[in-house]
Amino acid sequence: MKMVAASKLRVIQTRAENSRGLWQPFTALLGDTPSIDVKKNVIVTISADKGLCGGINSTSVKISRDMHKLNSGSDKENKYVVLGEKAKAQLV
């Protein structure tokens, strides 16, 4: 049983490591934080629908909350786009 679980974990870790290069072009194009002051922001949070990947889900929610705090103000408007049930449950 442990060997099957270890094998599945290894496959998933390999897939996750191979997908890390997907966000780097977006960061290079858009930057980490906007350099201009905008009044409307859209925060996109992506998480899983089910499963035991709590670290990934909680990290994505934590980062989206930090982005909300960073971009909040009296004249600014923030909207969320939530993909995944785990993030939806944590943000509601």
LUMPAVEX-82010 format. One record per atom (N, C-alpha, C): x, y, z negated; chain; atom name. Coordinates in nm, 3 decimals. Each point is the difference from the previous one (the first is absolute). Example, Ala and Ser with C-alpha at 12.3 -4.5 7.8 and 13.67 -1.06 7.14 Angstrom:
<nodes>
+---------+---------+---------+-------+------+
|      c1 |      c2 |      c3 | chain | atom |
+---------+---------+---------+-------+------+
|   1.319 |  -0.569 |  -0.780 |     A |    N |
|  -0.089 |   0.119 |   0.000 |     A |   CA |
|   0.090 |   0.120 |   0.000 |     A |    C |
|  -0.035 |   0.105 |   0.072 |     A |    N |
|   0.082 |   0.119 |  -0.006 |     A |   CA |
|  -0.077 |   0.109 |  -0.073 |     A |    C |
+---------+---------+---------+-------+------+
</nodes>
This chain:
<nodes>
+---------+---------+---------+-------+------+
|      c1 |      c2 |      c3 | chain | atom |
+---------+---------+---------+-------+------+
|   0.082 |  -0.119 |   0.000 |     A |    N |
|  -0.082 |   0.119 |   0.000 |     A |   CA |
|   0.087 |   0.127 |   0.000 |     A |    C |
|   0.106 |  -0.004 |  -0.082 |     A |    N |
|   0.089 |   0.116 |  -0.007 |     A |   CA |
|   0.076 |   0.019 |   0.131 |     A |    C |
|   0.034 |  -0.110 |   0.065 |     A |    N |
|   0.073 |   0.009 |   0.126 |     A |   CA |
|  -0.088 |   0.060 |   0.109 |     A |    C |
|  -0.128 |  -0.034 |   0.001 |     A |    N |
|  -0.092 |   0.057 |   0.099 |     A |   CA |
|  -0.017 |   0.149 |  -0.025 |     A |    C |
|  -0.016 |   0.038 |  -0.126 |     A |    N |
|  -0.014 |   0.141 |  -0.034 |     A |   CA |
|   0.126 |   0.078 |   0.036 |     A |    C |
|   0.115 |  -0.058 |  -0.027 |     A |    N |
|   0.126 |   0.066 |   0.034 |     A |   CA |
|   0.016 |   0.017 |   0.150 |     A |    C |
|  -0.042 |  -0.100 |   0.075 |     A |    N |
|   0.008 |   0.008 |   0.146 |     A |   CA |
|  -0.091 |   0.109 |   0.055 |     A |    C |
|  -0.123 |   0.008 |  -0.051 |     A |    N |
|  -0.093 |   0.104 |   0.044 |     A |   CA |
|   0.051 |   0.138 |  -0.039 |     A |    C |
|   0.056 |   0.012 |  -0.119 |     A |    N |
|   0.055 |   0.128 |  -0.044 |     A |   CA |
|   0.115 |   0.044 |   0.089 |     A |    C |
|   0.086 |  -0.092 |   0.038 |     A |    N |
|   0.114 |   0.032 |   0.086 |     A |   CA |
|  -0.046 |   0.050 |   0.137 |     A |    C |
|  -0.104 |  -0.063 |   0.056 |     A |    N |
|  -0.053 |   0.043 |   0.130 |     A |   CA |
|  -0.058 |   0.140 |  -0.011 |     A |    C |
|  -0.075 |   0.026 |  -0.104 |     A |    N |
|  -0.062 |   0.132 |  -0.017 |     A |   CA |
|   0.106 |   0.107 |  -0.025 |     A |    C |
|   0.103 |  -0.033 |  -0.078 |     A |    N |
|   0.108 |   0.097 |  -0.024 |     A |   CA |
|   0.073 |   0.034 |   0.129 |     A |    C |
|   0.021 |  -0.099 |   0.084 |     A |    N |
|   0.066 |   0.025 |   0.129 |     A |   CA |
|  -0.084 |   0.092 |   0.086 |     A |    C |
|  -0.131 |  -0.024 |   0.004 |     A |    N |
|  -0.089 |   0.088 |   0.077 |     A |   CA |
|   0.000 |   0.142 |  -0.055 |     A |    C |
|  -0.001 |   0.013 |  -0.131 |     A |    N |
|   0.001 |   0.134 |  -0.061 |     A |   CA |
|   0.130 |   0.073 |   0.031 |     A |    C |
|   0.113 |  -0.071 |  -0.007 |     A |    N |
|   0.129 |   0.063 |   0.030 |     A |   CA |
|   0.009 |   0.041 |   0.147 |     A |    C |
|  -0.058 |  -0.079 |   0.088 |     A |    N |
|   0.003 |   0.034 |   0.143 |     A |   CA |
|  -0.090 |   0.118 |   0.033 |     A |    C |
|  -0.101 |   0.026 |  -0.081 |     A |    N |
|  -0.092 |   0.110 |   0.028 |     A |   CA |
|   0.046 |   0.132 |  -0.061 |     A |    C |
|   0.107 |   0.001 |  -0.073 |     A |    N |
|   0.047 |   0.124 |  -0.064 |     A |   CA |
|   0.042 |   0.106 |   0.100 |     A |    C |
|   0.040 |  -0.038 |   0.117 |     A |    N |
|   0.044 |   0.096 |   0.100 |     A |   CA |
|  -0.115 |   0.076 |   0.064 |     A |    C |
|  -0.123 |  -0.035 |  -0.030 |     A |    N |
|  -0.114 |   0.066 |   0.062 |     A |   CA |
|  -0.022 |   0.142 |  -0.051 |     A |    C |
|   0.029 |   0.027 |  -0.126 |     A |    N |
|  -0.028 |   0.132 |  -0.056 |     A |   CA |
|   0.111 |   0.100 |   0.028 |     A |    C |
|   0.120 |  -0.046 |   0.031 |     A |    N |
|   0.112 |   0.091 |   0.020 |     A |   CA |
|  -0.019 |   0.096 |   0.117 |     A |    C |
|  -0.054 |  -0.041 |   0.117 |     A |    N |
|  -0.024 |   0.099 |   0.106 |     A |   CA |
|  -0.103 |   0.106 |  -0.041 |     A |    C |
|  -0.100 |  -0.040 |  -0.078 |     A |    N |
|  -0.099 |   0.098 |  -0.044 |     A |   CA |
|   0.061 |   0.101 |  -0.096 |     A |    C |
|   0.086 |  -0.046 |  -0.089 |     A |    N |
|   0.067 |   0.091 |  -0.092 |     A |   CA |
|   0.093 |   0.094 |   0.075 |     A |    C |
|   0.068 |  -0.050 |   0.100 |     A |    N |
|   0.089 |   0.084 |   0.079 |     A |   CA |
|  -0.078 |   0.104 |   0.079 |     A |    C |
|  -0.117 |  -0.038 |   0.049 |     A |    N |
|  -0.082 |   0.090 |   0.079 |     A |   CA |
|  -0.071 |   0.103 |  -0.086 |     A |    C |
|  -0.063 |  -0.046 |  -0.106 |     A |    N |
|  -0.084 |   0.087 |  -0.081 |     A |   CA |
|   0.069 |   0.055 |  -0.124 |     A |    C |
|   0.100 |  -0.066 |  -0.050 |     A |    N |
|   0.066 |   0.041 |  -0.123 |     A |   CA |
|  -0.073 |  -0.054 |  -0.121 |     A |    C |
|   0.064 |   0.008 |  -0.115 |     A |    N |
|  -0.062 |  -0.050 |  -0.123 |     A |   CA |
|  -0.110 |   0.093 |  -0.049 |     A |    C |
|   0.027 |   0.128 |  -0.002 |     A |    N |
|  -0.100 |   0.098 |  -0.042 |     A |   CA |
|  -0.006 |   0.109 |   0.106 |     A |    C |
|  -0.116 |   0.056 |   0.022 |     A |    N |
|  -0.009 |   0.103 |   0.102 |     A |   CA |
|   0.078 |   0.125 |  -0.038 |     A |    C |
|   0.062 |   0.062 |   0.099 |     A |    N |
|   0.080 |   0.119 |  -0.027 |     A |   CA |
|  -0.084 |   0.127 |   0.007 |     A |    C |
|  -0.123 |  -0.010 |   0.050 |     A |    N |
|  -0.087 |   0.116 |   0.005 |     A |   CA |
|  -0.114 |  -0.020 |  -0.099 |     A |    C |
|  -0.058 |   0.107 |  -0.042 |     A |    N |
|  -0.109 |  -0.006 |  -0.097 |     A |   CA |
|  -0.132 |  -0.015 |   0.076 |     A |    C |
|  -0.068 |  -0.111 |  -0.021 |     A |    N |
|  -0.126 |  -0.026 |   0.067 |     A |   CA |
|  -0.112 |  -0.002 |  -0.104 |     A |    C |
|  -0.121 |   0.029 |   0.046 |     A |    N |
|  -0.114 |   0.005 |  -0.091 |     A |   CA |
|  -0.076 |  -0.131 |  -0.008 |     A |    C |
|   0.009 |  -0.084 |   0.104 |     A |    N |
|  -0.071 |  -0.127 |   0.000 |     A |   CA |
|   0.101 |  -0.114 |   0.015 |     A |    C |
|  -0.013 |  -0.101 |  -0.086 |     A |    N |
|   0.087 |  -0.116 |   0.003 |     A |   CA |
|  -0.083 |  -0.127 |   0.005 |     A |    C |
|   0.051 |  -0.099 |   0.068 |     A |    N |
|  -0.061 |  -0.133 |   0.003 |     A |   CA |
|   0.104 |  -0.097 |  -0.056 |     A |    C |
|  -0.039 |  -0.072 |  -0.104 |     A |    N |
|   0.088 |  -0.096 |  -0.064 |     A |   CA |
|  -0.051 |  -0.139 |   0.037 |     A |    C |
|   0.082 |  -0.077 |   0.070 |     A |    N |
|  -0.037 |  -0.134 |   0.044 |     A |   CA |
|   0.065 |  -0.101 |  -0.095 |     A |    C |
|  -0.083 |  -0.082 |  -0.065 |     A |    N |
|   0.047 |  -0.101 |  -0.093 |     A |   CA |
|  -0.033 |  -0.137 |   0.057 |     A |    C |
|   0.100 |  -0.085 |   0.010 |     A |    N |
|  -0.017 |  -0.134 |   0.056 |     A |   CA |
|   0.031 |  -0.103 |  -0.107 |     A |    C |
|  -0.091 |  -0.095 |  -0.019 |     A |    N |
|   0.021 |  -0.107 |  -0.097 |     A |   CA |
|  -0.063 |  -0.128 |   0.051 |     A |    C |
|   0.007 |  -0.104 |  -0.082 |     A |    N |
|  -0.057 |  -0.129 |   0.037 |     A |   CA |
|  -0.147 |  -0.007 |  -0.039 |     A |    C |
|  -0.071 |  -0.092 |   0.063 |     A |    N |
|  -0.139 |  -0.023 |  -0.036 |     A |   CA |
|  -0.012 |  -0.096 |  -0.118 |     A |    C |
|   0.086 |  -0.097 |  -0.004 |     A |    N |
|  -0.002 |  -0.098 |  -0.110 |     A |   CA |
|   0.139 |  -0.057 |  -0.015 |     A |    C |
|   0.020 |  -0.075 |  -0.106 |     A |    N |
|   0.130 |  -0.062 |  -0.021 |     A |   CA |
|   0.069 |   0.052 |  -0.124 |     A |    C |
|   0.119 |  -0.048 |  -0.022 |     A |    N |
|   0.076 |   0.032 |  -0.121 |     A |   CA |
|   0.123 |   0.085 |   0.031 |     A |    C |
|  -0.015 |   0.098 |   0.084 |     A |    N |
|   0.113 |   0.089 |   0.032 |     A |   CA |
|  -0.023 |   0.134 |  -0.071 |     A |    C |
|  -0.008 |  -0.005 |  -0.132 |     A |    N |
|  -0.030 |   0.118 |  -0.080 |     A |   CA |
|   0.104 |   0.109 |   0.010 |     A |    C |
|   0.126 |  -0.037 |   0.013 |     A |    N |
|   0.106 |   0.101 |   0.008 |     A |   CA |
|  -0.012 |   0.087 |   0.123 |     A |    C |
|  -0.032 |  -0.060 |   0.111 |     A |    N |
|  -0.014 |   0.075 |   0.125 |     A |   CA |
|  -0.121 |   0.092 |  -0.009 |     A |    C |
|  -0.111 |  -0.054 |  -0.050 |     A |    N |
|  -0.123 |   0.079 |  -0.008 |     A |   CA |
|   0.015 |   0.116 |  -0.099 |     A |    C |
|   0.054 |  -0.027 |  -0.117 |     A |    N |
|   0.013 |   0.106 |  -0.099 |     A |   CA |
|   0.101 |   0.106 |   0.043 |     A |    C |
|   0.104 |  -0.039 |   0.073 |     A |    N |
|   0.097 |   0.097 |   0.050 |     A |   CA |
|  -0.062 |   0.091 |   0.104 |     A |    C |
|  -0.081 |  -0.056 |   0.090 |     A |    N |
|  -0.063 |   0.084 |   0.103 |     A |   CA |
|  -0.100 |   0.096 |  -0.064 |     A |    C |
|  -0.071 |  -0.044 |  -0.102 |     A |    N |
|  -0.094 |   0.089 |  -0.070 |     A |   CA |
|   0.077 |   0.107 |  -0.077 |     A |    C |
|   0.109 |  -0.038 |  -0.063 |     A |    N |
|   0.081 |   0.096 |  -0.076 |     A |   CA |
|   0.056 |   0.109 |   0.092 |     A |    C |
|   0.050 |  -0.040 |   0.116 |     A |    N |
|   0.054 |   0.097 |   0.094 |     A |   CA |
|  -0.109 |   0.092 |   0.053 |     A |    C |
|  -0.118 |  -0.054 |   0.028 |     A |    N |
|  -0.109 |   0.085 |   0.049 |     A |   CA |
|  -0.047 |   0.098 |  -0.107 |     A |    C |
|   0.000 |  -0.043 |  -0.127 |     A |    N |
|  -0.035 |   0.094 |  -0.109 |     A |   CA |
|   0.105 |   0.109 |  -0.014 |     A |    C |
|   0.128 |  -0.039 |   0.014 |     A |    N |
|   0.108 |   0.100 |  -0.006 |     A |   CA |
|  -0.011 |   0.100 |   0.115 |     A |    C |
|  -0.035 |  -0.049 |   0.119 |     A |    N |
|  -0.019 |   0.090 |   0.114 |     A |   CA |
|  -0.116 |   0.095 |  -0.025 |     A |    C |
|  -0.105 |  -0.050 |  -0.066 |     A |    N |
|  -0.114 |   0.085 |  -0.033 |     A |   CA |
|   0.042 |   0.110 |  -0.097 |     A |    C |
|   0.078 |  -0.035 |  -0.103 |     A |    N |
|   0.048 |   0.100 |  -0.095 |     A |   CA |
|   0.092 |   0.101 |   0.067 |     A |    C |
|   0.084 |  -0.049 |   0.091 |     A |    N |
|   0.094 |   0.088 |   0.069 |     A |   CA |
|  -0.071 |   0.099 |   0.090 |     A |    C |
|  -0.109 |  -0.043 |   0.064 |     A |    N |
|  -0.071 |   0.084 |   0.096 |     A |   CA |
|  -0.127 |   0.062 |  -0.054 |     A |    C |
|  -0.020 |  -0.002 |  -0.131 |     A |    N |
|  -0.124 |   0.056 |  -0.055 |     A |   CA |
|   0.019 |   0.148 |  -0.032 |     A |    C |
|  -0.109 |   0.069 |   0.004 |     A |    N |
|  -0.001 |   0.142 |  -0.029 |     A |   CA |
|  -0.142 |   0.052 |   0.010 |     A |    C |
|  -0.018 |   0.126 |  -0.033 |     A |    N |
|  -0.135 |   0.055 |   0.001 |     A |   CA |
|  -0.055 |   0.016 |   0.142 |     A |    C |
|   0.085 |   0.031 |   0.095 |     A |    N |
|  -0.047 |   0.022 |   0.137 |     A |   CA |
|   0.029 |  -0.117 |   0.092 |     A |    C |
|   0.048 |  -0.112 |  -0.053 |     A |    N |
|   0.035 |  -0.116 |   0.082 |     A |   CA |
|  -0.106 |  -0.108 |  -0.013 |     A |    C |
|  -0.016 |  -0.075 |   0.109 |     A |    N |
|  -0.098 |  -0.107 |   0.004 |     A |   CA |
|   0.070 |  -0.131 |   0.034 |     A |    C |
|  -0.021 |  -0.102 |  -0.083 |     A |    N |
|   0.059 |  -0.132 |   0.022 |     A |   CA |
|  -0.110 |  -0.100 |   0.027 |     A |    C |
|   0.020 |  -0.084 |   0.100 |     A |    N |
|  -0.093 |  -0.108 |   0.030 |     A |   CA |
|   0.077 |  -0.130 |   0.002 |     A |    C |
|  -0.067 |  -0.107 |  -0.043 |     A |    N |
|   0.061 |  -0.133 |  -0.002 |     A |   CA |
|  -0.056 |  -0.084 |   0.112 |     A |    C |
|   0.086 |  -0.081 |   0.061 |     A |    N |
|  -0.039 |  -0.108 |   0.088 |     A |   CA |
|   0.059 |  -0.124 |  -0.065 |     A |    C |
|  -0.087 |  -0.090 |  -0.045 |     A |    N |
|   0.044 |  -0.117 |  -0.075 |     A |   CA |
|  -0.025 |  -0.125 |   0.084 |     A |    C |
|   0.106 |  -0.076 |   0.025 |     A |    N |
|  -0.009 |  -0.126 |   0.071 |     A |   CA |
|   0.035 |  -0.112 |  -0.098 |     A |    C |
|  -0.099 |  -0.079 |  -0.037 |     A |    N |
|   0.022 |  -0.111 |  -0.093 |     A |   CA |
|  -0.082 |   0.017 |  -0.126 |     A |    C |
|  -0.051 |  -0.111 |  -0.048 |     A |    N |
|  -0.089 |   0.002 |  -0.115 |     A |   CA |
|   0.073 |   0.027 |  -0.131 |     A |    C |
|   0.124 |  -0.044 |  -0.013 |     A |    N |
|   0.073 |   0.019 |  -0.125 |     A |   CA |
|   0.026 |   0.149 |  -0.027 |     A |    C |
|   0.040 |   0.074 |   0.100 |     A |    N |
|   0.024 |   0.143 |  -0.019 |     A |   CA |
|  -0.132 |   0.073 |  -0.021 |     A |    C |
|  -0.104 |  -0.043 |   0.068 |     A |    N |
|  -0.131 |   0.062 |  -0.017 |     A |   CA |
|  -0.047 |  -0.014 |  -0.144 |     A |    C |
|   0.019 |  -0.118 |  -0.058 |     A |    N |
|  -0.040 |  -0.022 |  -0.140 |     A |   CA |
|   0.080 |   0.085 |  -0.096 |     A |    C |
|   0.129 |   0.021 |   0.027 |     A |    N |
|   0.084 |   0.079 |  -0.090 |     A |   CA |
|  -0.022 |   0.150 |   0.015 |     A |    C |
|  -0.035 |   0.045 |   0.118 |     A |    N |
|  -0.016 |   0.143 |   0.022 |     A |   CA |
|  -0.139 |   0.053 |  -0.033 |     A |    C |
|  -0.098 |  -0.091 |  -0.007 |     A |    N |
|  -0.137 |   0.044 |  -0.033 |     A |   CA |
|  -0.012 |   0.019 |  -0.146 |     A |    C |
+---------+---------+---------+-------+------+
</nodes>
